[in-house]
């Protein structure tokens, strides 16, 4: 709700609350209303660990939707596992979770409704190649999110014939930085074809403002960005040139494609309720909450150990495909097998708690609007 991801937090919480209100209006779960308890992780791992401890050990919740940040989710997951509480993130995309799950560290208590950044690294590499970018310097936030994307992008770009100019010493900045003049100079030195910015809106906007002030934008070097910067108001956050033009105009980026079978219904419900359009990862948040309530109903229990065993039963084939959460709950109560298909994707989880998905290509138009201009398939596992 606060910190570097605060641009997304309020809207994500609104999506979770909307799902809970929808479910409670059609009978709740196990005959009882669902209670939503919110904690602010401040986009800080330490605060996230404290929040997770309270939710698991004081509130004794059945499951947690979060965290938004991979670094925060990394700090929270061990607490969740120890207390046998489901942690299902709508937007923690670090590949590290896949590897830890493969080692058996999460014992089935970890899921996410956004695809891992092993896929986004591939999508970014394909985008760079399509733009005839041969050399890229990377400028990344020094946390699980930034480092995970670095590790997936570099080999993917090199496999397409590209060169990462600072591969041996990528330019990184601490998440709590507020001054970026030196890291910007370092990243842009040598005039690479592009700088890949792996950042969140608050710090990312300051980085691009600093790059403009140093005269590093508008020349040969393009700016590529990731899902962390896909915020509708990012152009306003970064600001305008002395000539009144948006500094961010022309930036290209990738973000997971929200295109599940239930997307249009979710968008309509969200817009009617809040009088605004949903943001990135709102659909993923809706789906994360939906999976939790459906699994609890199917398990006939609010115990995390029971819920975890029912998640794939309600979200994967071979059950009957269903997109409406109230209809899905009714079918589960009637003893029918379902395959919940969500707003963000079809929500088919693999054994490691991951989903797959395509990626949108986004850009900032001259008028400052964020626009989707294409999609990229990514298939690596």
Secondary structure, DSSP 8 states (H G I E B T S, - for coil): --STTHHHHHHHHHHHHHHHHHHHHTT-BTTB---------TT-HHHHHHHHHIIIIIS--SEEE--SSHHHHHHHHHHHHHTT-EEEESS---THHHHHHHTT-STT-EEESS--HHHHHHHHHHHHHHTT--EEEEEEESSHHHHHHHHHHHHHHHHTT-EETTGGG-EEE-TT----HHHHHHHHTT--SEEEEE--HHHHHHHHHHHHHTT-SSSS-EEEE-GGG--TTHHHHH-B-TTS-BTTTT-EEEEE----TTHHHHHHHHHHHHSS---TTHHHHHHHHHHHHHHHHHHT---HHHHHHHHHHHHSTTSEEE--HHHHHHHHHTT--EEE--SSS-----TTS-----EEEEEE-TTS-EEEEEEE-----
